[in-house]
Amino acid sequence: MQLSYDEIKLFVEKPFAFIERMGLLALELKPGFVKLGAPLKGNENHIGSMYAGALFTLAEMPAGALYLTTFDVSRYYPIVKEMNILFRRPARTDITAELSMPAAQALDIQREVDQQGKADFTLEIELQDTAGTVVAEGCGVYQLRPMEELS
């Protein structure tokens, strides 16, 4: 089952009150690729750069968006097993994060779920300021599981 662009955008930008308050935006959503953004305004810390929690959220949320655009949401669901972030430099502008997954990799993950009952996979992401400077790097370990398990 594929969700519409508008449904995915809604699930990405308004899944929780926190995400909506931080102003997270789905900038590009297509199978195998997502680009999300967060504004500096409203997410500033005590020194005027973006709050670490907002950067962490922006590093983790694209995996959920990628799941919505790439996997069959009626058959599988994801969980986060581990998330690490390395803060490189202060984020003093709006920030974007892009994440991609080749179709072949997504099919391999789904096959593993069908055969093993779950599949772990790792996604790495860079957060960039408006000049293209990497301000943070994230690495998450995710697991895809069969939806029938929730019944």
N, C-alpha and C positions, 0 to 999 in steps of 0.2 A: 504494500500500500504506500503510495506516494502522497505526501501532503502538498497543498498548494503553496505558492510563494508567500501569500498573505498569512496563511496558517503558521508557516515556519517563522516568519517575521514576528508574529504575535508571541509564539512560544519562546523565541529568543529574547525579545525586548521586555516582555512582561510576565515571566514565569513566577517571579517572586517580588514582593514589595521592594526589597533591597535593590534588585537589578533595575527596576523602574526608577527608583530614587536616584541611582547613580547615573542614569541617563545613557546606559549602554545602548548602542545602535547596531542593527544588522545592516551593514553597508553593501554586502554582496553575498548572495546565497544561491548556490547552484550545486548540482551533484558533484561531489568530490572536491569542492572548494567553498570556503567561507571567509569573509572579511568582516570583522567587528570593530567597533570603535567606542571610545569613552572620552567625554569632554573633561578638560582640566577643571573648568568652572563647576563648582559644587563638590569636587573631589580633592580639594587642596588639603595639604597637611599643615603643620605648624611652621614650615619654612617656604610655603608657597608652591611646592611641587606636588605631584599627584600622590595621594595617600597609598601606602603599600597594599592595603586591603583592596583598593580599587584595581591596582595593577594585577594583583593575584587573581581577582575575579575575571579580569579581562584575559588573563592567560589561561584560565580553566574553561570559561564559557564556550569558546569556539569548538571544543570537542563535542559539546551537546548540540551545537548548531550543525556541525559536520555529520553527526549521527542522523539528525532530522533530514538532511539533504541527501544522504548517501545510502542509508540502510532502510530495510523494510520495517517501518515502525509498528506494523501489526504483528510481526513475528519476533522482533528482538528489542531488548532494552539495554542501555549501558549503565555502568556504575564506575565511579572513580575509585581506584585502589590506592593511588599515591599521586601526589603533586608536589613538585619542587620548583622553586623560582630563584633565579639569581638576578639581583638588582644591579645593573651595570652603572647607571648614572641617574641623577634626578630627572624626572619627567616633568618638564615645564611647559608643555603644550598638550593639545589633544593627542591621544594615543590610538594607534590601530594595531590589529593583530590579524594575521592571515594564517589559515590552516588548510592543508590539502591532503588528499588521499587518492592514489590511483584506483581506478575501478577494479583492477585485478587484485589489489590488496584487500579491498572491501569484500570481494567475492571469496577470497581465501579465508578471511575472518568468519564470514557467514558459514562457509563449509565446515570450519572447525567447530563452530557452535553446534551445527547440525550433527556432527559426528561425536564430539566430546562433551557437549552440554554447556560449554562456555569457551571463551577465547580471550586471552589477554593480548593487549597490543600497546605500544608506546607511541606517543605523539610529542613532537618537539615544536616549540613555537617561539617566535621573536616578537617583542612589542617594540614598535617604532614611533618616534615623535614625528612631527610634521616635516622635518628636514630629512627623514629617513634614517636617523640615528637610532641604533638599538639601545633601548633604555633598560630592557629586562629580557631574560630568556626563561622559558618554562619547559618543563618536561613532565608529562603525566603518564601514568600507567592506568589504562582503562580495561574494563572487562565487558564483553558483550554476552548476554545471556538470552535464552529463549523466553518469549513472552508467556508461553503456557505455564511456566514456572510460577508466575504470579497468580494464577487461577486457584 
